[in-house]
Amino acid sequence: MSETLPVGDRPINLTQVLKLAGWADNGGQAKAMIADGLVLVNGEVETRKRRQMAAGDTVRLDLEDAPPPLRLS
């Protein structure tokens, strides 16, 4: 089961998504999670911190106790 994060038409990057989801407390923590290969976008490890996200993308964390995947809408 996944949760939904409404992003509409506005541009949003991956670090912002992690912060809005509550998965990262700040930009530095979000960037570290991405650099460590813990963030998957649409099922693939994403290492670009500034990756532009769009409605329909799915984000999940590669952690043992990870929160449910997040689908952007």
N, CA, C and O atoms as a GROMACS GRO file, in nm:
protein
  292
    1MET      N    1   0.085  -0.118   0.000
    1MET     CA    2   0.000   0.000   0.000
    1MET      C    3   0.089   0.124   0.000
    1MET      O    4   0.194   0.125   0.064
    2SER      N    5   0.048   0.228  -0.071
    2SER     CA    6   0.128   0.349  -0.076
    2SER      C    7   0.045   0.468  -0.031
    2SER      O    8  -0.078   0.466  -0.034
    3GLU      N    9   0.117   0.571   0.011
    3GLU     CA   10   0.054   0.697   0.048
    3GLU      C   11   0.066   0.792  -0.070
    3GLU      O   12   0.142   0.766  -0.163
    4THR      N   13  -0.011   0.901  -0.066
    4THR     CA   14  -0.011   0.996  -0.177
    4THR      C   15   0.035   1.132  -0.129
    4THR      O   16  -0.003   1.178  -0.021
    5LEU      N   17   0.118   1.198  -0.211
    5LEU     CA   18   0.162   1.334  -0.184
    5LEU      C   19   0.120   1.419  -0.304
    5LEU      O   20   0.175   1.402  -0.413
    6PRO      N   21   0.025   1.511  -0.286
    6PRO     CA   22  -0.018   1.594  -0.398
    6PRO      C   23   0.089   1.699  -0.432
    6PRO      O   24   0.130   1.776  -0.345
    7VAL      N   25   0.133   1.701  -0.556
    7VAL     CA   26   0.232   1.799  -0.600
    7VAL      C   27   0.178   1.888  -0.711
    7VAL      O   28   0.234   1.994  -0.738
    8GLY      N   29   0.070   1.847  -0.774
    8GLY     CA   30   0.010   1.928  -0.880
    8GLY      C   31   0.106   1.951  -0.995
    8GLY      O   32   0.182   1.862  -1.033
    9ASP      N   33   0.102   2.072  -1.050
    9ASP     CA   34   0.185   2.106  -1.166
    9ASP      C   35   0.316   2.173  -1.128
    9ASP      O   36   0.400   2.197  -1.215
   10ARG      N   37   0.334   2.205  -1.002
   10ARG     CA   38   0.454   2.279  -0.963
   10ARG      C   39   0.577   2.188  -0.965
   10ARG      O   40   0.568   2.070  -0.931
   11PRO      N   41   0.692   2.244  -1.006
   11PRO     CA   42   0.814   2.163  -1.005
   11PRO      C   43   0.858   2.135  -0.862
   11PRO      O   44   0.849   2.222  -0.775
   12ILE      N   45   0.907   2.015  -0.839
   12ILE     CA   46   0.953   1.977  -0.706
   12ILE      C   47   1.068   1.879  -0.724
   12ILE      O   48   1.062   1.791  -0.810
   13ASN      N   49   1.173   1.894  -0.643
   13ASN     CA   50   1.285   1.802  -0.658
   13ASN      C   51   1.281   1.695  -0.549
   13ASN      O   52   1.203   1.704  -0.454
   14LEU      N   53   1.364   1.596  -0.566
   14LEU     CA   54   1.360   1.479  -0.478
   14LEU      C   55   1.387   1.515  -0.332
   14LEU      O   56   1.322   1.460  -0.243
   15THR      N   57   1.480   1.605  -0.306
   15THR     CA   58   1.507   1.641  -0.166
   15THR      C   59   1.384   1.704  -0.102
   15THR      O   60   1.356   1.680   0.015
   16GLN      N   61   1.311   1.786  -0.178
   16GLN     CA   62   1.189   1.847  -0.125
   16GLN      C   63   1.084   1.741  -0.094
   16GLN      O   64   1.013   1.751   0.006
   17VAL      N   65   1.073   1.641  -0.180
   17VAL     CA   66   0.976   1.533  -0.157
   17VAL      C   67   1.008   1.462  -0.027
   17VAL      O   68   0.918   1.435   0.053
   18LEU      N   69   1.136   1.431  -0.004
   18LEU     CA   70   1.174   1.360   0.119
   18LEU      C   71   1.141   1.443   0.243
   18LEU      O   72   1.098   1.388   0.344
   19LYS      N   73   1.161   1.574   0.235
   19LYS     CA   74   1.129   1.661   0.349
   19LYS      C   75   0.977   1.672   0.369
   19LYS      O   76   0.929   1.662   0.482
   20LEU      N   77   0.902   1.691   0.261
   20LEU     CA   78   0.756   1.702   0.272
   20LEU      C   79   0.693   1.574   0.325
   20LEU      O   80   0.593   1.578   0.397
   21ALA      N   81   0.750   1.461   0.288
   21ALA     CA   82   0.698   1.332   0.335
   21ALA      C   83   0.730   1.308   0.482
   21ALA      O   84   0.674   1.218   0.544
   22GLY      N   85   0.821   1.388   0.537
   22GLY     CA   86   0.862   1.368   0.676
   22GLY      C   87   0.969   1.261   0.691
   22GLY      O   88   0.998   1.218   0.802
   23TRP      N   89   1.027   1.218   0.579
   23TRP     CA   90   1.130   1.115   0.583
   23TRP      C   91   1.267   1.173   0.613
   23TRP      O   92   1.358   1.100   0.654
   24ALA      N   93   1.284   1.304   0.592
   24ALA     CA   94   1.409   1.374   0.622
   24ALA      C   95   1.374   1.501   0.698
   24ALA      O   96   1.278   1.571   0.664
   25ASP      N   97   1.453   1.531   0.800
   25ASP     CA   98   1.428   1.651   0.881
   25ASP      C   99   1.475   1.778   0.812
   25ASP      O  100   1.422   1.886   0.837
   26ASN      N  101   1.575   1.766   0.724
   26ASN     CA  102   1.630   1.883   0.657
   26ASN      C  103   1.694   1.841   0.524
   26ASN      O  104   1.703   1.723   0.493
   27GLY      N  105   1.737   1.940   0.448
   27GLY     CA  106   1.795   1.913   0.317
   27GLY      C  107   1.922   1.831   0.324
   27GLY      O  108   1.946   1.745   0.239
   28GLY      N  109   2.004   1.856   0.425
   28GLY     CA  110   2.128   1.780   0.440
   28GLY      C  111   2.102   1.632   0.463
   28GLY      O  112   2.169   1.546   0.407
   29GLN      N  113   2.004   1.603   0.546
   29GLN     CA  114   1.969   1.464   0.572
   29GLN      C  115   1.912   1.398   0.446
   29GLN      O  116   1.943   1.283   0.415
   30ALA      N  117   1.829   1.471   0.372
   30ALA     CA  118   1.772   1.418   0.248
   30ALA      C  119   1.883   1.388   0.147
   30ALA      O  120   1.882   1.282   0.084
   31LYS      N  121   1.977   1.479   0.133
   31LYS     CA  122   2.088   1.459   0.039
   31LYS      C  123   2.173   1.339   0.079
   31LYS      O  124   2.219   1.264  -0.008
   32ALA      N  125   2.195   1.321   0.208
   32ALA     CA  126   2.274   1.206   0.256
   32ALA      C  127   2.202   1.075   0.225
   32ALA      O  128   2.265   0.977   0.184
   33MET      N  129   2.071   1.072   0.244
   33MET     CA  130   1.994   0.951   0.214
   33MET      C  131   2.005   0.915   0.066
   33MET      O  132   2.019   0.798   0.030
   34ILE      N  133   1.998   1.017  -0.018
   34ILE     CA  134   2.009   0.996  -0.162
   34ILE      C  135   2.149   0.948  -0.198
   34ILE      O  136   2.165   0.851  -0.273
   35ALA      N  137   2.251   1.014  -0.145
   35ALA     CA  138   2.391   0.978  -0.173
   35ALA      C  139   2.422   0.836  -0.127
   35ALA      O  140   2.504   0.768  -0.189
   36ASP      N  141   2.359   0.791  -0.020
   36ASP     CA  142   2.382   0.656   0.033
   36ASP      C  143   2.305   0.549  -0.044
   36ASP      O  144   2.316   0.430  -0.013
   37GLY      N  145   2.227   0.589  -0.145
   37GLY     CA  146   2.154   0.492  -0.226
   37GLY      C  147   2.031   0.434  -0.159
   37GLY      O  148   1.987   0.325  -0.193
   38LEU      N  149   1.975   0.508  -0.062
   38LEU     CA  150   1.860   0.458   0.013
   38LEU      C  151   1.726   0.496  -0.049
   38LEU      O  152   1.621   0.450  -0.003
   39VAL      N  153   1.729   0.579  -0.154
   39VAL     CA  154   1.605   0.630  -0.212
   39VAL      C  155   1.583   0.570  -0.350
   39VAL      O  156   1.671   0.575  -0.436
   40LEU      N  157   1.466   0.513  -0.370
   40LEU     CA  158   1.431   0.456  -0.500
   40LEU      C  159   1.317   0.537  -0.560
   40LEU      O  160   1.218   0.567  -0.493
   41VAL      N  161   1.331   0.571  -0.687
   41VAL     CA  162   1.227   0.641  -0.761
   41VAL      C  163   1.182   0.549  -0.873
   41VAL      O  164   1.261   0.507  -0.956
   42ASN      N  165   1.055   0.519  -0.873
   42ASN     CA  166   0.997   0.428  -0.974
   42ASN      C  167   1.073   0.296  -0.979
   42ASN      O  168   1.093   0.239  -1.086
   43GLY      N  169   1.114   0.247  -0.861
   43GLY     CA  170   1.178   0.116  -0.849
   43GLY      C  171   1.327   0.112  -0.872
   43GLY      O  172   1.387   0.005  -0.864
   44GLU      N  173   1.390   0.227  -0.902
   44GLU     CA  174   1.534   0.230  -0.928
   44GLU      C  175   1.603   0.326  -0.832
   44GLU      O  176   1.549   0.431  -0.798
   45VAL      N  177   1.725   0.288  -0.788
   45VAL     CA  178   1.802   0.375  -0.700
   45VAL      C  179   1.826   0.507  -0.771
   45VAL      O  180   1.868   0.510  -0.887
   46GLU      N  181   1.801   0.616  -0.701
   46GLU     CA  182   1.820   0.750  -0.757
   46GLU      C  183   1.929   0.822  -0.678
   46GLU      O  184   1.919   0.834  -0.556
   47THR      N  185   2.031   0.870  -0.747
   47THR     CA  186   2.141   0.939  -0.679
   47THR      C  187   2.147   1.088  -0.714
   47THR      O  188   2.236   1.159  -0.667
   48ARG      N  189   2.054   1.134  -0.796
   48ARG     CA  190   2.052   1.278  -0.830
   48ARG      C  191   1.966   1.352  -0.728
   48ARG      O  192   1.845   1.333  -0.721
   49LYS      N  193   2.031   1.436  -0.649
   49LYS     CA  194   1.961   1.509  -0.542
   49LYS      C  195   1.856   1.605  -0.597
   49LYS      O  196   1.752   1.626  -0.535
   50ARG      N  197   1.883   1.662  -0.712
   50ARG     CA  198   1.794   1.762  -0.770
   50ARG      C  199   1.700   1.704  -0.875
   50ARG      O  200   1.641   1.779  -0.953
   51ARG      N  201   1.686   1.575  -0.877
   51ARG     CA  202   1.598   1.512  -0.975
   51ARG      C  203   1.459   1.574  -0.967
   51ARG      O  204   1.400   1.581  -0.859
   52GLN      N  205   1.407   1.617  -1.079
   52GLN     CA  206   1.274   1.676  -1.084
   52GLN      C  207   1.170   1.565  -1.083
   52GLN      O  208   1.176   1.471  -1.162
   53MET      N  209   1.076   1.579  -0.994
   53MET     CA  210   0.972   1.479  -0.975
   53MET      C  211   0.842   1.528  -1.038
   53MET      O  212   0.821   1.649  -1.053
   54ALA      N  213   0.757   1.434  -1.073
   54ALA     CA  214   0.629   1.469  -1.136
   54ALA      C  215   0.519   1.378  -1.082
   54ALA      O  216   0.546   1.272  -1.026
   55ALA      N  217   0.397   1.422  -1.101
   55ALA     CA  218   0.283   1.338  -1.062
   55ALA      C  219   0.296   1.203  -1.131
   55ALA      O  220   0.329   1.195  -1.249
   56GLY      N  221   0.269   1.097  -1.056
   56GLY     CA  222   0.280   0.961  -1.108
   56GLY      C  223   0.407   0.891  -1.063
   56GLY      O  224   0.413   0.768  -1.066
   57ASP      N  225   0.509   0.968  -1.022
   57ASP     CA  226   0.632   0.906  -0.971
   57ASP      C  227   0.606   0.842  -0.836
   57ASP      O  228   0.522   0.888  -0.759
   58THR      N  229   0.678   0.735  -0.808
   58THR     CA  230   0.670   0.666  -0.680
   58THR      C  231   0.807   0.670  -0.614
   58THR      O  232   0.909   0.645  -0.678
   59VAL      N  233   0.808   0.701  -0.485
   59VAL     CA  234   0.933   0.709  -0.409
   59VAL      C  235   0.923   0.614  -0.291
   59VAL      O  236   0.820   0.606  -0.225
   60ARG      N  237   1.031   0.542  -0.266
   60ARG     CA  238   1.035   0.457  -0.147
   60ARG      C  239   1.177   0.454  -0.094
   60ARG      O  240   1.272   0.485  -0.165
   61LEU      N  241   1.189   0.415   0.032
   61LEU     CA  242   1.319   0.405   0.097
   61LEU      C  243   1.360   0.259   0.106
   61LEU      O  244   1.277   0.172   0.132
   62ASP      N  245   1.487   0.232   0.084
   62ASP     CA  246   1.541   0.097   0.093
   62ASP      C  247   1.595   0.076   0.235
   62ASP      O  248   1.716   0.070   0.257
   63LEU      N  249   1.503   0.064   0.328
   63LEU     CA  250   1.535   0.043   0.469
   63LEU      C  251   1.451  -0.072   0.522
   63LEU      O  252   1.343  -0.100   0.471
   64GLU      N  253   1.501  -0.137   0.625
   64GLU     CA  254   1.427  -0.250   0.683
   64GLU      C  255   1.290  -0.208   0.736
   64GLU      O  256   1.190  -0.276   0.710
   65ASP      N  257   1.284  -0.099   0.809
   65ASP     CA  258   1.158  -0.050   0.865
   65ASP      C  259   1.108   0.073   0.788
   65ASP      O  260   1.066   0.171   0.849
   66ALA      N  261   1.114   0.067   0.657
   66ALA     CA  262   1.077   0.181   0.573
   66ALA      C  263   0.928   0.212   0.582
   66ALA      O  264   0.846   0.122   0.598
   67PRO      N  265   0.895   0.340   0.570
   67PRO     CA  266   0.753   0.376   0.562
   67PRO      C  267   0.696   0.327   0.429
   67PRO      O  268   0.773   0.288   0.340
   68PRO      N  269   0.565   0.327   0.414
   68PRO     CA  270   0.505   0.284   0.287
   68PRO      C  271   0.554   0.371   0.171
   68PRO      O  272   0.588   0.488   0.193
   69PRO      N  273   0.559   0.317   0.050
   69PRO     CA  274   0.597   0.398  -0.066
   69PRO      C  275   0.507   0.520  -0.079
   69PRO      O  276   0.393   0.521  -0.030
   70LEU      N  277   0.559   0.621  -0.145
   70LEU     CA  278   0.487   0.747  -0.162
   70LEU      C  279   0.464   0.770  -0.311
   70LEU      O  280   0.559   0.768  -0.390
   71ARG      N  281   0.339   0.791  -0.348
   71ARG     CA  282   0.306   0.818  -0.489
   71ARG      C  283   0.271   0.966  -0.501
   71ARG      O  284   0.186   1.016  -0.428
   72LEU      N  285   0.337   1.034  -0.595
   72LEU     CA  286   0.309   1.175  -0.617
   72LEU      C  287   0.186   1.189  -0.707
   72LEU      O  288   0.170   1.115  -0.804
   73SER      N  289   0.101   1.284  -0.672
   73SER     CA  290  -0.020   1.305  -0.753
   73SER      C  291  -0.039   1.452  -0.783
   73SER      O  292  -0.136   1.489  -0.850
   0.00000   0.00000   0.00000
